[in-house]
Amino acid sequence: MTDNFRVMFAGLADNVDSKTACTTLAAKLKISEEKVALFFKGKPLFAPSDKNKALKQAKLLVGMGIKSKLQAVSTNTEKTTQTVSGSQRDERIFDALDYITSSLIRLEEKLEDLEQRLPENQTKTPEVDEDEWQDEELLLDEELITQPKKRSNALLYSLIATVVTLLIILAVYLAFPALFAF
């Protein structure tokens, strides 16, 4: 048996209007205002989750001026194996969809934060590259193998001269070893 927690509505902060709180929460979670109104009447908004996640959900609500409390929900493995009636099944499906929606919203917010942290030139560069790629056509008439550019031969000639000089010195050393005796 594991303990899960559900975030339940406890009240509004002193300076928060219920209509304003309803619209801001609905906009933040991207859900209907009717669902938020049901949350204000005591119906749970989030699916049961572990304590850390429930505390994060409560923190989100406190940031909007909504007081909440955690309610312990114990789940038993026997209950999950039993067949569930149609309305309970529908409620579980809606809870799962709410969970998925809230997860997607959190991921979207994290992506927006990451995009804001990136410098503007890095975020604009891929868009320019995509536009250029889409505008260019593949031209098969052009030669696929290009000739390498001509380089300056000064470096090549200096390397050849150095090798030839070293070979001459080696030949003199081998021919006349007495000249190099110290």
N, C-alpha and C positions, 0 to 999 in steps of 0.2 A: 504494500500500500504506500503510495507516494503522495506527498502533500503538494498541491498546487494552490495558487492564490488567484483571486479574481478582484479586479479593481471595481469598487462600487462608489456611486455618487454619495457625497456627504454634505455638500453645500457649496455655496459660492462665497468668494472673498467679499469683503465689505464694499469695495469700490467697483464691483463687476455686476453688470446687468445681465439677466438670464438670456435675453434675446441676443445681446452682443456675444456672450460666451457661447451660445448655441451656434451662431454663424461662424465665429472664428474656429471653433472646434471642428465643425463640419468642413470648413475650407481646409484646415490643416490635415485632417485625416481623409479628405476627399470622399466623404460619405454624405448621405442625405441629412437634412436638418431634422426630419422626423425621427430618425434613428437616435440622434443626439437628444431629442426631446424625451424619447423613451428612456434613455440613459438617466436623464434628470429625474424621471419618475421611479427609478429603481431597477430597471432592466440593465443587465451587464452590457457593456460596450465592447469589451475585449474578451477573447477566449481565455479560459484558465491557463496559467503558465507558471513557471517556477518563480521563486521569490525575487530574484534579481530582475527578471524581465517585468514582473508586476510593479516593482519599485520604480523602474524606468518609466513605465506607463503612468504611474501616479505622479512622477516628477514632471512629465510632459503636461499633465492636467494642471498641476500647481502653477506652472509657467503661464498658463492661460487664465489663472484666477479661479480655478475650480478645485474645491476641496474634495478629497476622495479618501476612502479607507480600503484596506486589504481584507478580503474575506477568504478564510481558508476553505478550500474545496478538496476533500479527500476522494481520490479515485481508487476503486478497487478493481483488480483484474477480473473478478467474477462479473462485475457490472458491464465491463467492456465486451465480454464474450456473449452476454445475453443479447437477444434480438431487441431492437429499440423500435418503439412505435413511430409512425410516420411523422408526427409533429416534432418529436425529439430528434429524429433523423434529420429533418429539415433544419432544425435549430443548430445541430452540429455542423451541417453543411454551411450554413450562414456564418457560424463562428469561424470555420476554417477559411471561408472566403474573406472574412474581416481580417483574420490573421495574415493571410497572404497579401491583402491590400495594404495593411499597415507595414508589412515588411517591404513591399515594393516602394512605398512612400519613403521609408527610411533609407533604402538604397538610393533612391532618386536624390534625396537630400545630401547624402554622402557624395554622390557624383557631382552635384552642383558645388559642394564645398571644394572638392578636388579641382574642378574646373576653374574656380575662382582663385585657387592657389597657384595655378600654372600661369607663367607670364603670358602676356597677350600674343607675343610673336609666335610662341609654340602652339597656341590654340588656333591661330589664323593660318599657319603654314600648311597643315593637312587640308584645309578647305581649298586653298589655292591650288595645291597639287591635284586634288580631285577635279577641280574645274579644268585645269590644264589637260589632264588625262582624258576627260570627257570631250574636250574640244578637238584634240588631236585625232587624226585618222591614221590607221596603219597603212603606210605606203610601201607596197611590195615592189614597186618599180625601181626603187633605189637599190644600190649595191649593198648587200648585207655585210660584206667583209671590206673594211676600210684599210687603206694603206697607212702604215705608221708614219708619223711626222719625221722629217729629216732632223737629225740632231747635229750638234756641232761635233766635228771630228777631233777637236783639239785634245779632249780628254783621252780619246782612243790613241792618238799619236803619242801623247806623253807616256801612256802606259807601255806602248810598244817600245819606245825609246828606253824606258827604264829597264825593261826586261832584257833588251839587247845589251845594254851597258852591264848589267849584272852577269849575263852570260860571258861577256868578254873578260870581265874581272875573274870569273870562275875559271875560264880557260887559261888565263895567264897564271893564276895560282896553281893550277894543276901542271902546267908546263914548266914553270919555274918556281918550285916551292922554296928555294933558297932566298928569293927576293923578299918573301914575307916572314922569314924567321926572325924572331925578336930576341 
